[in-house]
């Protein structure tokens, strides 16, 4: 089954304690990205990756790091989490369709609380 | 950051009602417009990918139209059912790898 898997689904942590949220896709997609979703706002892109070892900042990258050592994995790293990073995080993988446009698949989300 | 607006923010309808929502986006540099259906605690699920001005897409009771020249898309649900209750997201793209999402329309269908 084609899917994007994020772990953990829920996480409560303390300010300053480094954490990693993993994301894995089994569809061999080149493009992967991370979003955060906050109440009243649309999903905002944190980082994206166009291929292995190719990553770039999205609209809200401050406080986050990513890596893309393998095509299937795209972990999100919070080196020193702060309470303003409390949010719902989504990982997505996507491909460009031959008929035009891009099709994206999303993970189930990780609800992070930083206290 | 590009501005993508959805209206209304929330909608409460009775089972059997038909409803529609709007997504407004920049009318220049258009690449694609997406509609997603998102149920709480689940992944957003793709409904439509629209790339051409005048596109009309349909999936069962749900349909969508696209006007890229004026920068809007409508999503219609005919004969709403309780299982249609979800948040409907639209996402604008000006290139192949960057989505700009609206804040969504939360639909609640009462039996």
Interface residues (C-beta under 8 A of the other chain):
Chain A: X4 X31 X33 X35 X40 X41 X42 X43 X44 X45 X48 X50 X58 X59 X90 X94 X96 X97 X99 X100 X101 X102 X103 X104 X105 X106 X107 X108 X109
Chain B: X1 X4 X31 X32 X34 X36 X41 X42 X43 X44 X46 X49 X50 X51 X52 X89 X91 X93 X96 X97 X98 X99 X100 X101 X102 X103 X104
